[in-house]
Amino acid sequence: MKVLAVSGYKPRELGIFSPDADEITYIKKTIQAKIGGFLEEGLEWVVVSGQPGVEQWTAEVVIELKEEGQNIRLAVLPPFLHQDSIWPDHARERYQKIIAKADYVEAVSKKEYENPGQLRAKNDFIIRKTDGLLVLYTEEQPGSPEYYLEAAERKAASGHYLVYRITPDDLQQTVEEEMLRMSDDME
C-alpha cells in the first residue's frame, strides 16, 4: 500500500472540547503507531481532507514524522474551497499550519460550499485515489466517519482496497502503554 486515506471522528463526537485535551495525545500516539507500521510496508502518502479531529491530528503526526526524517508525504484534499471559514479559531489555525506544511493541497470542488453532495464527492474521490483507509470508528458510536467507511467498503467489495480501523481497544492499549512507560520513567 502506497497511499493511505485517514479519517475518523471530529472532536465533539469524541467528547473532546479543548484543543489541548489529554485524549488527543493518546489518539495521536495510536495513529503514529499505525502509520509507522504502514511505513515499514512501503507507505508513501497519507491523504486527509483536513477536517478537525482525527484528520488534523493525523496530519500533525505525518508532519512530525517528516520532520524526524521519515520518507512520507501529506496530501490535504478539502471538499471545497475555504472549508475552514466556519470553524472555531483554534481549528482554523491548526488547519492553516497543516496546509502550510503539506506536500500537496487541492480542493476537490473548485467552489465554496454549495451542498452536502460536495462532501460525498470528496469521500468518493479520496477513496478512489488511495489504496486503503485507516479510520477511527466503531459501530457502537455512529458519527461522521461512517460516510467515508461506506465509500471504502464499496471499493473494498469490488476490488483491491484495504480498510483498517482504530478501535477503542487500540486507544486503551495506547493509554496503558503510556501509563506503564510513565511509571517506568519515575523509577
N, C-alpha and C positions, 0 to 999 in steps of 0.2 A: 504494500500500500504506500503510495507516494503522496497522496493528497487526502487530508482528513478534515471533514467539517466537524465543528464542535458547537453544541448548543446546550441549553438547559434552562432552568428556572430563572425568572427575574428575582431581584432581591425580596420584594414584597411577598412573592409566592413561597419563599423560604422563611418568612418571618424575620427578615433582616431589614432593619430600618436605619442603620448607621453605616456610613461608607467605610468605617474602620472597625466593624464588628469582628470579634474573635473568630466567629464561624467562617468568615471569608478566608482567613489564614489556612484553616483545615481544608476547605474546598480547593483552594489553590494548590496546596501540597498534594492532594489527591490527583488533581488534573496533571500536575507536573510529573507525578509517578507514572500515570498512564501514558502521557506523551513521551516520557523517557523510554518506555518500553517500545513504543512505535518507532522512535528514532533509531533504536538498535536494529529494527527490522527494515530501515530504509526510508522512513518518513521524510519528506522534503518540505511540504507546505501544510500549514494549518489555515483553514478558512472559517471566518466568522462573519456575521452581519454587523456586529458591534453593539448590539443592544445591551443595556445594563444587566448585570448579573453574571451568570456563568460565562457568557461570551466575552464580556470585557475582562473578567478575571483570567480567562484563558489567554486572551491577547497579551495581558501583562505577563503571564507565565512565559509565553513564547518570546516576548521581548527580553525578558530576563535570561532565558536560555541562549538567545542570540548574543547578548552582552557577555555571557560566560564563554562564548566561542563555539557554541553548537551550530552546526550547519542546518539551519531551519529557517523557513521564510513564513511571513504572515501576510495573508490577504484579508482585507476587510471589504465586504460587499454589502453595503446597506441596501435596503429595499427601494429607497427613493432618496432624492436629494434632501439635505438638511434634516435628516431623521431626528437629530438631537435637539431640534428647535423647541420642543415642548418638554424636554427632560429637566429635572432639577439641576441646579448649578453644578453640584459635585459630579453627577453622571455626565454632564456635558463636558466638564473639564477633563474628566478621565478619558472620555471618548476622543477629545481633541489631542491629548497626549498620545493615545494609541495610534490614531491615524497619522500623526507626525512621524512615528517610528515604524509604521507598517511598510512592507515591501511593495504592496500593491493595494490601491484603494480605488474602487469604482462602483457607483450606484448601479443596481440592476435596472431600475427605471430612471430615465434621464429627466424625470419630472419630480415635483414636490408631491407630497401625499395627496392622493385623489380618492382612493377606495381600498378596502381590505384585499382586493384582488392583487394589489402590488405585493402584499405580504406572502400570499400563496405563490406568486410568481418568483419571489426571492427564494422561498424554500425549495421549489422545484428546480430553479436554476442552480443553486448551490449543491443540491443533491446530485443533479446531472453532471456537474463539473468535478465531483470528488469521488474517491474510491471507497469511502466509509464515513460513518458518523459516530462520534462519541457524544453521548447525551447523558446529562444528569436528569434522571426522570424515573418515577415509579408510578405504576397504575393506581396505587393507593392514594396518590396525591395528584389528581388531574391538574393540568395547567398548560401554559403556552407551548412547552416543548412537544406536546402531543402532535401538533401540526407538522413539525419537522419530522417527527418519528413516522407519521403516516406516509409522507413522501419517501422517506428512506426505506420503509418496509415494502412499499410498492416496488421500488427499484430492486431491492434485495430479492423479492419474489420472482422477478423477471430476468435476473442475470447475476452478475458478479458485483455484489455490493455488501459491505460488512457493517453491521450495527453493533456497537459496543455501548454498554451502559455503565454509568457510575451510579451505584445504589447507596441507600442509607447504610448498608453494612460496610461498603467501601469507606464511607466517610467516618463511620465509627471506628474502623480499624486504624485509620489515619490518626484520629484523636488518641486512641490507646497507644499507638506507637510514639506519638509526640509526648504524651504524658510519661511514658517509660523513659524516653530519651531525656526529658527534663529532670526526672528523678535521678537518673544516672549521672547527669551533669552536676547535680547538687552534692553527690557523694564525694 
